[in-house]
Amino acid sequence: MMTCMASSSSGTRSRCCDSASRYRYPARSKYRAKSDRIDRRYVIAGLAMLGVLNCALAALLVSENTFMIYVTMFFFGGLTFPLYSLCLAHANDNTSLSLVEIASGVLMMNSAGSVIGPIVVTFLIGYTSHALFIVSAVTLSLLAIWTLYRIQFHDVQRAHVEPFVGVRNTSHEIVEMVTEDGPAESASRKAS
């Protein structure tokens, strides 16, 4: 359970902080701690391989069933959209450059792919109606192979990783307004 850093004038921690933390996200820190223990490269490689599988299914099933277009594109978006943020987070974790330099580099690579990808798909669409899925499958395959290669031959130093520290997204004033009875009780007292 998250603890509150608010203190009273005597320097002791206020009991209202403990009651307020019960109503916050109780399992939130558990999942964040688990995500910090898993190497992001495994997640990137896994999403890329699942994306390749999804593209193969889409190329085989989309022409037969239009409902499958919606299903495969739903999974395609769900598997590929997180890749940018995962790659950016991995790059930020393993560099001595500033965050702005890393974000600029990753954004430039993303932009280059956003320009080159549609040009290649437009060229190939004349040969097959599955050009989008073929180009995406090839690109995701290259990403998965490169990531697996890097996992095999490049060890990531995890010494810089610090444990997750839960920080409230509210100010200390709101914590002091919450009483031991809970947020609903203090809200009704404030209204009256």
C-alpha positions, 0 to 999 in steps of 0.5 A: 500500500502506498504511504503518504508523505504529508505530515502534521505540524508536529512532524508525525504522519497524519492518519488521514493519509493512510485512510486516503491511500485505501481509496487509491489504486490498490494494485497499481504499484504491483503491476508497475513493479512487475513491468519494471522487472521485465526487460522491455526488449522481450515485450517489444519482440513479443509484440512484433511476433504477434503482429507478424502473426496477426498480419499473416492471418489478416492476409489470409482471412480478410478477403473472405470475411469483412468482419475479420477486417475489423477484428484483425485491424483491432489487434493490429493497432493494439499490437503495434501502437505500443511499440513506439512508446516501448522503444522510446522507454527502452532507449531512454533507459539505456543511454547517456544522452539526454531525454530530448536527444533520444526522443528526437532520434526515435521520433525521426525514425518513426517519421521516416517509417511513416513516410517510407511505409505508405510509399512502399505500400502504394507501389505494392498495392498494384500487385496484391491487395494485401500489400499493407499486411505484407509490408507490416509483416516484413517490418515487424519481422525485422524488428523482432529479429533485431530485438532478439539479436540484441537480447542475445548479444547485448546485455542491458545493465539494470544497475540504474533502475530504481524501484518504483516509488508511488507518488500521489497525483494530487496536492497535500491539501487534498490529502488533509481534507480527507478524514478517517471516514473516507472521501465520501464522508469528507465531501458531504461534510464540505458540502454542508 
